[in-house]
Amino acid sequence: MDKINFTPKDIVNKNFKPKMRGYDPADVDEFLDDVIKDYETYSKETQRLQMENDRLVSKVDELTKQLAVGKSGQVSHPTSNVTNMDILKRLSNLERHVFGAQLNDDADQDSRF
């Protein structure tokens, strides 16, 4: 992963030397304000996605351990009315939740061909 070179604070505190025939400082400041807003939004979204990824990885690890324990016969299986169809429905709902509209978009594209 590439290193991020600037924080929003770095951008705010950047000073440019004035020169003759240079850019309009007001235009530059306005543009940098927009860049800072985008950068802050990007940073927050990256942090949110990292936290969600960490949570999902943890959940996968937990479920993998439960599955391994279940296969080895160390855990007694409670009586349940859950069928394979129920599990498939739950998995489908989880995939829709995790991958969102991507699955619908892919399905729409496949149906066109």
Secondary structure, 3 states (H helix, E strand, C coil): CCCCCCCHHHHHHCCCCCCCCCCCHHHHHHHHHHHHHHHHHHHHHHHHHHHHHHHHHHHHHHHHHHHHHHHCCCCCCCCCCCCHHHHHHHHHHHHHHHHCHHHHHHHHHHHHC
